[in-house]
Amino acid sequence: MSGNQQSGYPLKRPLSIGDWVIIFILTSIPVVGFVLIVYWSFSDDVNINKKNFSKAILLLMVIFFVLIIALTFLYGQYFSNIDINNPRLI
């Protein structure tokens, strides 16, 4: 192989099981995990598999955040209309 073909190899090689275990451990740490996911998603010097995984996790975080906000608003409206002085509704 020429030098040009090998230069991008570390960024495209498959990740080992050990790499995945480390990724899962790091991303499970609350603040550190979020920072790493954002960094891995938008950095150009990260393995393509790690980058795609991070983009997928980030997309799921956004979807769940929007879903939680929507459900909180809907159920908040529902519970704000309940009369707590009416014993039949409790």
Helices and strands as residue ranges (DSSP letters): H 3-7, H 9-12, H 17-27, H 30-42, H 48-80
